[in-house]
Amino acid sequence: MTVDKTPEEARAELVATLNALEDKLNVPKRVGGAVDRGKARLRTFKEENPGGAAGAAVAVSAVVGLAAWGIVRALARR
């Protein structure tokens, strides 16, 4: 078996591989990044289209309210 790399090169390659694995397997970090990107997109949407953002907020509130009402109604009929 021949060794083509110096110990420093092998160490650098190992560090790069471990860093890549950490980035890929660190789920909380990836979720946090996705949440941050989503917040930035929502902020941009709100700034570019305030009426649309208000309409979306009203629609989401209505859906949540109707879902809660439906659950309470179903439980009350039991």
PDB file of N, CA, C and O in Angstrom:
ATOM      1  N   MET A   1       0.852  -1.169   0.000  1.00  0.00           N
ATOM      2  CA  MET A   1       0.000   0.000   0.000  1.00  0.00           C
ATOM      3  C   MET A   1       0.897   1.231   0.000  1.00  0.00           C
ATOM      4  O   MET A   1       1.785   1.371   0.841  1.00  0.00           O
ATOM      5  N   THR A   2       0.654   2.103  -0.940  1.00  0.00           N
ATOM      6  CA  THR A   2       1.458   3.322  -1.014  1.00  0.00           C
ATOM      7  C   THR A   2       0.659   4.486  -0.471  1.00  0.00           C
ATOM      8  O   THR A   2      -0.563   4.536  -0.613  1.00  0.00           O
ATOM      9  N   VAL A   3       1.343   5.409   0.142  1.00  0.00           N
ATOM     10  CA  VAL A   3       0.704   6.589   0.712  1.00  0.00           C
ATOM     11  C   VAL A   3       1.072   7.779  -0.158  1.00  0.00           C
ATOM     12  O   VAL A   3       2.243   8.141  -0.278  1.00  0.00           O
ATOM     13  N   ASP A   4       0.051   8.386  -0.768  1.00  0.00           N
ATOM     14  CA  ASP A   4       0.288   9.515  -1.661  1.00  0.00           C
ATOM     15  C   ASP A   4       0.130  10.855  -0.950  1.00  0.00           C
ATOM     16  O   ASP A   4       0.499  11.895  -1.496  1.00  0.00           O
ATOM     17  N   LYS A   5      -0.414  10.835   0.258  1.00  0.00           N
ATOM     18  CA  LYS A   5      -0.713  12.086   0.944  1.00  0.00           C
ATOM     19  C   LYS A   5       0.204  12.265   2.144  1.00  0.00           C
ATOM     20  O   LYS A   5       0.633  11.306   2.785  1.00  0.00           O
ATOM     21  N   THR A   6       0.478  13.503   2.415  1.00  0.00           N
ATOM     22  CA  THR A   6       1.215  13.802   3.641  1.00  0.00           C
ATOM     23  C   THR A   6       0.214  13.770   4.795  1.00  0.00           C
ATOM     24  O   THR A   6      -0.992  13.865   4.564  1.00  0.00           O
ATOM     25  N   PRO A   7       0.686  13.640   6.009  1.00  0.00           N
ATOM     26  CA  PRO A   7      -0.249  13.645   7.141  1.00  0.00           C
ATOM     27  C   PRO A   7      -1.099  14.918   7.204  1.00  0.00           C
ATOM     28  O   PRO A   7      -2.267  14.859   7.589  1.00  0.00           O
ATOM     29  N   GLU A   8      -0.536  16.047   6.834  1.00  0.00           N
ATOM     30  CA  GLU A   8      -1.296  17.300   6.857  1.00  0.00           C
ATOM     31  C   GLU A   8      -2.428  17.278   5.834  1.00  0.00           C
ATOM     32  O   GLU A   8      -3.532  17.748   6.110  1.00  0.00           O
ATOM     33  N   GLU A   9      -2.147  16.726   4.648  1.00  0.00           N
ATOM     34  CA  GLU A   9      -3.189  16.633   3.613  1.00  0.00           C
ATOM     35  C   GLU A   9      -4.289  15.678   4.045  1.00  0.00           C
ATOM     36  O   GLU A   9      -5.472  15.961   3.856  1.00  0.00           O
ATOM     37  N   ALA A  10      -3.899  14.541   4.629  1.00  0.00           N
ATOM     38  CA  ALA A  10      -4.891  13.573   5.093  1.00  0.00           C
ATOM     39  C   ALA A  10      -5.740  14.176   6.207  1.00  0.00           C
ATOM     40  O   ALA A  10      -6.955  13.979   6.239  1.00  0.00           O
ATOM     41  N   ARG A  11      -5.110  14.906   7.115  1.00  0.00           N
ATOM     42  CA  ARG A  11      -5.825  15.548   8.216  1.00  0.00           C
ATOM     43  C   ARG A  11      -6.803  16.591   7.671  1.00  0.00           C
ATOM     44  O   ARG A  11      -7.941  16.676   8.133  1.00  0.00           O
ATOM     45  N   ALA A  12      -6.369  17.372   6.705  1.00  0.00           N
ATOM     46  CA  ALA A  12      -7.241  18.395   6.115  1.00  0.00           C
ATOM     47  C   ALA A  12      -8.433  17.748   5.416  1.00  0.00           C
ATOM     48  O   ALA A  12      -9.554  18.249   5.502  1.00  0.00           O
ATOM     49  N   GLU A  13      -8.192  16.644   4.730  1.00  0.00           N
ATOM     50  CA  GLU A  13      -9.290  15.935   4.059  1.00  0.00           C
ATOM     51  C   GLU A  13     -10.266  15.363   5.081  1.00  0.00           C
ATOM     52  O   GLU A  13     -11.480  15.421   4.885  1.00  0.00           O
ATOM     53  N   LEU A  14      -9.736  14.809   6.171  1.00  0.00           N
ATOM     54  CA  LEU A  14     -10.592  14.266   7.226  1.00  0.00           C
ATOM     55  C   LEU A  14     -11.435  15.372   7.861  1.00  0.00           C
ATOM     56  O   LEU A  14     -12.628  15.183   8.100  1.00  0.00           O
ATOM     57  N   VAL A  15     -10.832  16.501   8.128  1.00  0.00           N
ATOM     58  CA  VAL A  15     -11.565  17.629   8.712  1.00  0.00           C
ATOM     59  C   VAL A  15     -12.673  18.083   7.769  1.00  0.00           C
ATOM     60  O   VAL A  15     -13.791  18.346   8.212  1.00  0.00           O
ATOM     61  N   ALA A  16     -12.381  18.176   6.486  1.00  0.00           N
ATOM     62  CA  ALA A  16     -13.396  18.593   5.511  1.00  0.00           C
ATOM     63  C   ALA A  16     -14.545  17.593   5.466  1.00  0.00           C
ATOM     64  O   ALA A  16     -15.710  17.986   5.396  1.00  0.00           O
ATOM     65  N   THR A  17     -14.220  16.303   5.507  1.00  0.00           N
ATOM     66  CA  THR A  17     -15.250  15.266   5.484  1.00  0.00           C
ATOM     67  C   THR A  17     -16.112  15.333   6.735  1.00  0.00           C
ATOM     68  O   THR A  17     -17.337  15.253   6.652  1.00  0.00           O
ATOM     69  N   LEU A  18     -15.481  15.480   7.892  1.00  0.00           N
ATOM     70  CA  LEU A  18     -16.239  15.554   9.144  1.00  0.00           C
ATOM     71  C   LEU A  18     -17.118  16.799   9.196  1.00  0.00           C
ATOM     72  O   LEU A  18     -18.243  16.736   9.691  1.00  0.00           O
ATOM     73  N   ASN A  19     -16.628  17.915   8.699  1.00  0.00           N
ATOM     74  CA  ASN A  19     -17.441  19.138   8.662  1.00  0.00           C
ATOM     75  C   ASN A  19     -18.642  18.971   7.741  1.00  0.00           C
ATOM     76  O   ASN A  19     -19.740  19.429   8.056  1.00  0.00           O
ATOM     77  N   ALA A  20     -18.431  18.312   6.598  1.00  0.00           N
ATOM     78  CA  ALA A  20     -19.543  18.074   5.669  1.00  0.00           C
ATOM     79  C   ALA A  20     -20.589  17.168   6.311  1.00  0.00           C
ATOM     80  O   ALA A  20     -21.789  17.407   6.174  1.00  0.00           O
ATOM     81  N   LEU A  21     -20.137  16.127   7.011  1.00  0.00           N
ATOM     82  CA  LEU A  21     -21.072  15.229   7.694  1.00  0.00           C
ATOM     83  C   LEU A  21     -21.831  15.963   8.797  1.00  0.00           C
ATOM     84  O   LEU A  21     -23.036  15.771   8.963  1.00  0.00           O
ATOM     85  N   GLU A  22     -21.130  16.793   9.538  1.00  0.00           N
ATOM     86  CA  GLU A  22     -21.793  17.543  10.608  1.00  0.00           C
ATOM     87  C   GLU A  22     -22.876  18.451  10.036  1.00  0.00           C
ATOM     88  O   GLU A  22     -23.974  18.527  10.588  1.00  0.00           O
ATOM     89  N   ASP A  23     -22.581  19.131   8.947  1.00  0.00           N
ATOM     90  CA  ASP A  23     -23.572  20.011   8.330  1.00  0.00           C
ATOM     91  C   ASP A  23     -24.772  19.227   7.827  1.00  0.00           C
ATOM     92  O   ASP A  23     -25.909  19.689   7.930  1.00  0.00           O
ATOM     93  N   LYS A  24     -24.523  18.041   7.284  1.00  0.00           N
ATOM     94  CA  LYS A  24     -25.609  17.243   6.715  1.00  0.00           C
ATOM     95  C   LYS A  24     -26.463  16.578   7.794  1.00  0.00           C
ATOM     96  O   LYS A  24     -27.678  16.457   7.632  1.00  0.00           O
ATOM     97  N   LEU A  25     -25.840  16.144   8.892  1.00  0.00           N
ATOM     98  CA  LEU A  25     -26.553  15.364   9.899  1.00  0.00           C
ATOM     99  C   LEU A  25     -27.058  16.182  11.081  1.00  0.00           C
ATOM    100  O   LEU A  25     -27.778  15.647  11.923  1.00  0.00           O
ATOM    101  N   ASN A  26     -26.710  17.442  11.170  1.00  0.00           N
ATOM    102  CA  ASN A  26     -27.129  18.277  12.287  1.00  0.00           C
ATOM    103  C   ASN A  26     -28.530  18.823  11.998  1.00  0.00           C
ATOM    104  O   ASN A  26     -28.686  19.925  11.470  1.00  0.00           O
ATOM    105  N   VAL A  27     -29.542  18.031  12.354  1.00  0.00           N
ATOM    106  CA  VAL A  27     -30.923  18.370  12.018  1.00  0.00           C
ATOM    107  C   VAL A  27     -31.379  19.667  12.687  1.00  0.00           C
ATOM    108  O   VAL A  27     -31.983  20.501  12.012  1.00  0.00           O
ATOM    109  N   PRO A  28     -31.123  19.878  13.976  1.00  0.00           N
ATOM    110  CA  PRO A  28     -31.574  21.148  14.563  1.00  0.00           C
ATOM    111  C   PRO A  28     -30.985  22.374  13.863  1.00  0.00           C
ATOM    112  O   PRO A  28     -31.668  23.384  13.696  1.00  0.00           O
ATOM    113  N   LYS A  29     -29.739  22.283  13.463  1.00  0.00           N
ATOM    114  CA  LYS A  29     -29.109  23.407  12.760  1.00  0.00           C
ATOM    115  C   LYS A  29     -29.772  23.624  11.402  1.00  0.00           C
ATOM    116  O   LYS A  29     -29.997  24.762  10.991  1.00  0.00           O
ATOM    117  N   ARG A  30     -30.085  22.530  10.707  1.00  0.00           N
ATOM    118  CA  ARG A  30     -30.730  22.648   9.401  1.00  0.00           C
ATOM    119  C   ARG A  30     -32.142  23.201   9.539  1.00  0.00           C
ATOM    120  O   ARG A  30     -32.571  24.023   8.730  1.00  0.00           O
ATOM    121  N   VAL A  31     -32.870  22.750  10.569  1.00  0.00           N
ATOM    122  CA  VAL A  31     -34.228  23.256  10.792  1.00  0.00           C
ATOM    123  C   VAL A  31     -34.180  24.737  11.133  1.00  0.00           C
ATOM    124  O   VAL A  31     -34.994  25.520  10.645  1.00  0.00           O
ATOM    125  N   GLY A  32     -33.223  25.118  11.973  1.00  0.00           N
ATOM    126  CA  GLY A  32     -33.074  26.531  12.318  1.00  0.00           C
ATOM    127  C   GLY A  32     -32.796  27.379  11.092  1.00  0.00           C
ATOM    128  O   GLY A  32     -33.335  28.478  10.955  1.00  0.00           O
ATOM    129  N   GLY A  33     -31.959  26.874  10.203  1.00  0.00           N
ATOM    130  CA  GLY A  33     -31.673  27.598   8.964  1.00  0.00           C
ATOM    131  C   GLY A  33     -32.904  27.720   8.088  1.00  0.00           C
ATOM    132  O   GLY A  33     -33.147  28.768   7.489  1.00  0.00           O
ATOM    133  N   ALA A  34     -33.686  26.641   8.012  1.00  0.00           N
ATOM    134  CA  ALA A  34     -34.907  26.675   7.206  1.00  0.00           C
ATOM    135  C   ALA A  34     -35.913  27.664   7.793  1.00  0.00           C
ATOM    136  O   ALA A  34     -36.586  28.381   7.052  1.00  0.00           O
ATOM    137  N   VAL A  35     -36.015  27.702   9.112  1.00  0.00           N
ATOM    138  CA  VAL A  35     -36.928  28.647   9.764  1.00  0.00           C
ATOM    139  C   VAL A  35     -36.481  30.079   9.490  1.00  0.00           C
ATOM    140  O   VAL A  35     -37.303  30.946   9.194  1.00  0.00           O
ATOM    141  N   ASP A  36     -35.182  30.320   9.591  1.00  0.00           N
ATOM    142  CA  ASP A  36     -34.663  31.665   9.317  1.00  0.00           C
ATOM    143  C   ASP A  36     -34.946  32.087   7.877  1.00  0.00           C
ATOM    144  O   ASP A  36     -35.324  33.231   7.624  1.00  0.00           O
ATOM    145  N   ARG A  37     -34.759  31.153   6.924  1.00  0.00           N
ATOM    146  CA  ARG A  37     -35.047  31.473   5.521  1.00  0.00           C
ATOM    147  C   ARG A  37     -36.536  31.741   5.319  1.00  0.00           C
ATOM    148  O   ARG A  37     -36.909  32.648   4.574  1.00  0.00           O
ATOM    149  N   GLY A  38     -37.389  30.955   5.981  1.00  0.00           N
ATOM    150  CA  GLY A  38     -38.829  31.166   5.880  1.00  0.00           C
ATOM    151  C   GLY A  38     -39.256  32.512   6.442  1.00  0.00           C
ATOM    152  O   GLY A  38     -40.096  33.201   5.863  1.00  0.00           O
ATOM    153  N   LYS A  39     -38.666  32.883   7.582  1.00  0.00           N
ATOM    154  CA  LYS A  39     -38.974  34.191   8.168  1.00  0.00           C
ATOM    155  C   LYS A  39     -38.564  35.316   7.230  1.00  0.00           C
ATOM    156  O   LYS A  39     -39.288  36.299   7.074  1.00  0.00           O
ATOM    157  N   ALA A  40     -37.409  35.169   6.612  1.00  0.00           N
ATOM    158  CA  ALA A  40     -36.933  36.200   5.684  1.00  0.00           C
ATOM    159  C   ALA A  40     -37.867  36.313   4.482  1.00  0.00           C
ATOM    160  O   ALA A  40     -38.159  37.416   4.019  1.00  0.00           O
ATOM    161  N   ARG A  41     -38.337  35.166   3.976  1.00  0.00           N
ATOM    162  CA  ARG A  41     -39.265  35.192   2.839  1.00  0.00           C
ATOM    163  C   ARG A  41     -40.584  35.856   3.223  1.00  0.00           C
ATOM    164  O   ARG A  41     -41.137  36.638   2.449  1.00  0.00           O
ATOM    165  N   LEU A  42     -41.091  35.541   4.426  1.00  0.00           N
ATOM    166  CA  LEU A  42     -42.337  36.160   4.875  1.00  0.00           C
ATOM    167  C   LEU A  42     -42.172  37.663   5.065  1.00  0.00           C
ATOM    168  O   LEU A  42     -43.057  38.441   4.708  1.00  0.00           O
ATOM    169  N   ARG A  43     -41.038  38.066   5.627  1.00  0.00           N
ATOM    170  CA  ARG A  43     -40.771  39.493   5.826  1.00  0.00           C
ATOM    171  C   ARG A  43     -40.732  40.216   4.479  1.00  0.00           C
ATOM    172  O   ARG A  43     -41.286  41.306   4.335  1.00  0.00           O
ATOM    173  N   THR A  44     -40.072  39.598   3.495  1.00  0.00           N
ATOM    174  CA  THR A  44     -39.993  40.192   2.162  1.00  0.00           C
ATOM    175  C   THR A  44     -41.380  40.284   1.533  1.00  0.00           C
ATOM    176  O   THR A  44     -41.727  41.304   0.937  1.00  0.00           O
ATOM    177  N   PHE A  45     -42.176  39.216   1.664  1.00  0.00           N
ATOM    178  CA  PHE A  45     -43.534  39.215   1.119  1.00  0.00           C
ATOM    179  C   PHE A  45     -44.366  40.317   1.764  1.00  0.00           C
ATOM    180  O   PHE A  45     -45.109  41.022   1.081  1.00  0.00           O
ATOM    181  N   LYS A  46     -44.240  40.463   3.081  1.00  0.00           N
ATOM    182  CA  LYS A  46     -45.001  41.491   3.799  1.00  0.00           C
ATOM    183  C   LYS A  46     -44.612  42.892   3.343  1.00  0.00           C
ATOM    184  O   LYS A  46     -45.469  43.766   3.216  1.00  0.00           O
ATOM    185  N   GLU A  47     -43.327  43.107   3.097  1.00  0.00           N
ATOM    186  CA  GLU A  47     -42.873  44.430   2.656  1.00  0.00           C
ATOM    187  C   GLU A  47     -43.309  44.726   1.225  1.00  0.00           C
ATOM    188  O   GLU A  47     -43.668  45.859   0.907  1.00  0.00           O
ATOM    189  N   GLU A  48     -43.280  43.712   0.361  1.00  0.00           N
ATOM    190  CA  GLU A  48     -43.622  43.916  -1.045  1.00  0.00           C
ATOM    191  C   GLU A  48     -45.123  43.938  -1.285  1.00  0.00           C
ATOM    192  O   GLU A  48     -45.591  44.595  -2.215  1.00  0.00           O
ATOM    193  N   ASN A  49     -45.887  43.224  -0.453  1.00  0.00           N
ATOM    194  CA  ASN A  49     -47.319  43.100  -0.679  1.00  0.00           C
ATOM    195  C   ASN A  49     -48.052  43.122   0.665  1.00  0.00           C
ATOM    196  O   ASN A  49     -48.493  42.073   1.135  1.00  0.00           O
ATOM    197  N   PRO A  50     -48.189  44.286   1.286  1.00  0.00           N
ATOM    198  CA  PRO A  50     -48.818  44.330   2.609  1.00  0.00           C
ATOM    199  C   PRO A  50     -50.283  43.885   2.598  1.00  0.00           C
ATOM    200  O   PRO A  50     -50.749  43.267   3.555  1.00  0.00           O
ATOM    201  N   GLY A  51     -51.001  44.195   1.531  1.00  0.00           N
ATOM    202  CA  GLY A  51     -52.396  43.763   1.446  1.00  0.00           C
ATOM    203  C   GLY A  51     -52.518  42.255   1.363  1.00  0.00           C
ATOM    204  O   GLY A  51     -53.377  41.654   2.008  1.00  0.00           O
ATOM    205  N   GLY A  52     -51.659  41.652   0.571  1.00  0.00           N
ATOM    206  CA  GLY A  52     -51.663  40.195   0.461  1.00  0.00           C
ATOM    207  C   GLY A  52     -51.288  39.530   1.768  1.00  0.00           C
ATOM    208  O   GLY A  52     -51.840  38.488   2.120  1.00  0.00           O
ATOM    209  N   ALA A  53     -50.349  40.128   2.490  1.00  0.00           N
ATOM    210  CA  ALA A  53     -49.942  39.576   3.783  1.00  0.00           C
ATOM    211  C   ALA A  53     -51.090  39.662   4.783  1.00  0.00           C
ATOM    212  O   ALA A  53     -51.323  38.724   5.547  1.00  0.00           O
ATOM    213  N   ALA A  54     -51.801  40.774   4.780  1.00  0.00           N
ATOM    214  CA  ALA A  54     -52.946  40.921   5.679  1.00  0.00           C
ATOM    215  C   ALA A  54     -54.036  39.918   5.317  1.00  0.00           C
ATOM    216  O   ALA A  54     -54.643  39.307   6.197  1.00  0.00           O
ATOM    217  N   GLY A  55     -54.280  39.752   4.020  1.00  0.00           N
ATOM    218  CA  GLY A  55     -55.274  38.774   3.582  1.00  0.00           C
ATOM    219  C   GLY A  55     -54.891  37.360   3.971  1.00  0.00           C
ATOM    220  O   GLY A  55     -55.742  36.574   4.386  1.00  0.00           O
ATOM    221  N   ALA A  56     -53.616  37.033   3.839  1.00  0.00           N
ATOM    222  CA  ALA A  56     -53.151  35.702   4.228  1.00  0.00           C
ATOM    223  C   ALA A  56     -53.308  35.500   5.730  1.00  0.00           C
ATOM    224  O   ALA A  56     -53.683  34.413   6.170  1.00  0.00           O
ATOM    225  N   ALA A  57     -53.027  36.532   6.520  1.00  0.00           N
ATOM    226  CA  ALA A  57     -53.180  36.426   7.974  1.00  0.00           C
ATOM    227  C   ALA A  57     -54.642  36.200   8.348  1.00  0.00           C
ATOM    228  O   ALA A  57     -54.942  35.393   9.228  1.00  0.00           O
ATOM    229  N   VAL A  58     -55.546  36.909   7.684  1.00  0.00           N
ATOM    230  CA  VAL A  58     -56.977  36.731   7.943  1.00  0.00           C
ATOM    231  C   VAL A  58     -57.410  35.322   7.556  1.00  0.00           C
ATOM    232  O   VAL A  58     -58.168  34.684   8.286  1.00  0.00           O
ATOM    233  N   ALA A  59     -56.937  34.836   6.418  1.00  0.00           N
ATOM    234  CA  ALA A  59     -57.311  33.496   5.965  1.00  0.00           C
ATOM    235  C   ALA A  59     -56.804  32.428   6.929  1.00  0.00           C
ATOM    236  O   ALA A  59     -57.536  31.496   7.261  1.00  0.00           O
ATOM    237  N   VAL A  60     -55.569  32.556   7.377  1.00  0.00           N
ATOM    238  CA  VAL A  60     -55.017  31.577   8.322  1.00  0.00           C
ATOM    239  C   VAL A  60     -55.795  31.623   9.631  1.00  0.00           C
ATOM    240  O   VAL A  60     -56.091  30.579  10.211  1.00  0.00           O
ATOM    241  N   SER A  61     -56.128  32.814  10.098  1.00  0.00           N
ATOM    242  CA  SER A  61     -56.906  32.946  11.334  1.00  0.00           C
ATOM    243  C   SER A  61     -58.278  32.291  11.182  1.00  0.00           C
ATOM    244  O   SER A  61     -58.755  31.624  12.100  1.00  0.00           O
ATOM    245  N   ALA A  62     -58.902  32.478  10.038  1.00  0.00           N
ATOM    246  CA  ALA A  62     -60.210  31.878   9.797  1.00  0.00           C
ATOM    247  C   ALA A  62     -60.121  30.360   9.786  1.00  0.00           C
ATOM    248  O   ALA A  62     -60.979  29.687  10.357  1.00  0.00           O
ATOM    249  N   VAL A  63     -59.108  29.819   9.153  1.00  0.00           N
ATOM    250  CA  VAL A  63     -58.945  28.363   9.098  1.00  0.00           C
ATOM    251  C   VAL A  63     -58.721  27.804  10.495  1.00  0.00           C
ATOM    252  O   VAL A  63     -59.323  26.796  10.864  1.00  0.00           O
ATOM    253  N   VAL A  64     -57.864  28.447  11.271  1.00  0.00           N
ATOM    254  CA  VAL A  64     -57.597  27.976  12.636  1.00  0.00           C
ATOM    255  C   VAL A  64     -58.864  28.077  13.479  1.00  0.00           C
ATOM    256  O   VAL A  64     -59.177  27.160  14.239  1.00  0.00           O
ATOM    257  N   GLY A  65     -59.587  29.173  13.351  1.00  0.00           N
ATOM    258  CA  GLY A  65     -60.828  29.337  14.104  1.00  0.00           C
ATOM    259  C   GLY A  65     -61.869  28.295  13.734  1.00  0.00           C
ATOM    260  O   GLY A  65     -62.520  27.725  14.611  1.00  0.00           O
ATOM    261  N   LEU A  66     -62.031  28.042  12.445  1.00  0.00           N
ATOM    262  CA  LEU A  66     -62.997  27.026  12.008  1.00  0.00           C
ATOM    263  C   LEU A  66     -62.591  25.633  12.467  1.00  0.00           C
ATOM    264  O   LEU A  66     -63.444  24.831  12.847  1.00  0.00           O
ATOM    265  N   ALA A  67     -61.305  25.342  12.435  1.00  0.00           N
ATOM    266  CA  ALA A  67     -60.834  24.039  12.902  1.00  0.00           C
ATOM    267  C   ALA A  67     -61.115  23.880  14.396  1.00  0.00           C
ATOM    268  O   ALA A  67     -61.578  22.823  14.826  1.00  0.00           O
ATOM    269  N   ALA A  68     -60.843  24.902  15.183  1.00  0.00           N
ATOM    270  CA  ALA A  68     -61.108  24.837  16.622  1.00  0.00           C
ATOM    271  C   ALA A  68     -62.602  24.684  16.884  1.00  0.00           C
ATOM    272  O   ALA A  68     -63.014  23.889  17.728  1.00  0.00           O
ATOM    273  N   TRP A  69     -63.408  25.451  16.155  1.00  0.00           N
ATOM    274  CA  TRP A  69     -64.853  25.350  16.316  1.00  0.00           C
ATOM    275  C   TRP A  69     -65.333  23.943  15.976  1.00  0.00           C
ATOM    276  O   TRP A  69     -66.160  23.377  16.692  1.00  0.00           O
ATOM    277  N   GLY A  70     -64.818  23.379  14.887  1.00  0.00           N
ATOM    278  CA  GLY A  70     -65.221  22.034  14.487  1.00  0.00           C
ATOM    279  C   GLY A  70     -64.838  20.986  15.515  1.00  0.00           C
ATOM    280  O   GLY A  70     -65.611  20.065  15.780  1.00  0.00           O
ATOM    281  N   ILE A  71     -63.669  21.114  16.090  1.00  0.00           N
ATOM    282  CA  ILE A  71     -63.232  20.149  17.105  1.00  0.00           C
ATOM    283  C   ILE A  71     -64.104  20.258  18.352  1.00  0.00           C
ATOM    284  O   ILE A  71     -64.545  19.245  18.894  1.00  0.00           O
ATOM    285  N   VAL A  72     -64.352  21.481  18.806  1.00  0.00           N
ATOM    286  CA  VAL A  72     -65.189  21.672  19.995  1.00  0.00           C
ATOM    287  C   VAL A  72     -66.595  21.163  19.736  1.00  0.00           C
ATOM    288  O   VAL A  72     -67.191  20.523  20.602  1.00  0.00           O
ATOM    289  N   ARG A  73     -67.125  21.434  18.573  1.00  0.00           N
ATOM    290  CA  ARG A  73     -68.479  20.983  18.238  1.00  0.00           C
ATOM    291  C   ARG A  73     -68.557  19.461  18.214  1.00  0.00           C
ATOM    292  O   ARG A  73     -69.510  18.872  18.724  1.00  0.00           O
ATOM    293  N   ALA A  74     -67.544  18.827  17.618  1.00  0.00           N
ATOM    294  CA  ALA A  74     -67.532  17.364  17.565  1.00  0.00           C
ATOM    295  C   ALA A  74     -67.434  16.767  18.964  1.00  0.00           C
ATOM    296  O   ALA A  74     -68.089  15.767  19.259  1.00  0.00           O
ATOM    297  N   LEU A  75     -66.627  17.369  19.821  1.00  0.00           N
ATOM    298  CA  LEU A  75     -66.493  16.859  21.185  1.00  0.00           C
ATOM    299  C   LEU A  75     -67.761  17.099  22.000  1.00  0.00           C
ATOM    300  O   LEU A  75     -68.098  16.294  22.867  1.00  0.00           O
ATOM    301  N   ALA A  76     -68.463  18.192  21.733  1.00  0.00           N
ATOM    302  CA  ALA A  76     -69.685  18.499  22.470  1.00  0.00           C
ATOM    303  C   ALA A  76     -70.813  17.549  22.098  1.00  0.00           C
ATOM    304  O   ALA A  76     -71.702  17.307  22.915  1.00  0.00           O
ATOM    305  N   ARG A  77     -70.801  17.014  20.907  1.00  0.00           N
ATOM    306  CA  ARG A  77     -71.864  16.109  20.446  1.00  0.00           C
ATOM    307  C   ARG A  77     -71.666  14.682  20.932  1.00  0.00           C
ATOM    308  O   ARG A  77     -72.549  13.846  20.741  1.00  0.00           O
ATOM    309  N   ARG A  78     -70.560  14.387  21.539  1.00  0.00           N
ATOM    310  CA  ARG A  78     -70.299  13.009  21.988  1.00  0.00           C
ATOM    311  C   ARG A  78     -71.181  12.608  23.104  1.00  0.00           C
ATOM    312  O   ARG A  78     -71.086  11.482  23.593  1.00  0.00           O
TER     313      ARG A  78
END
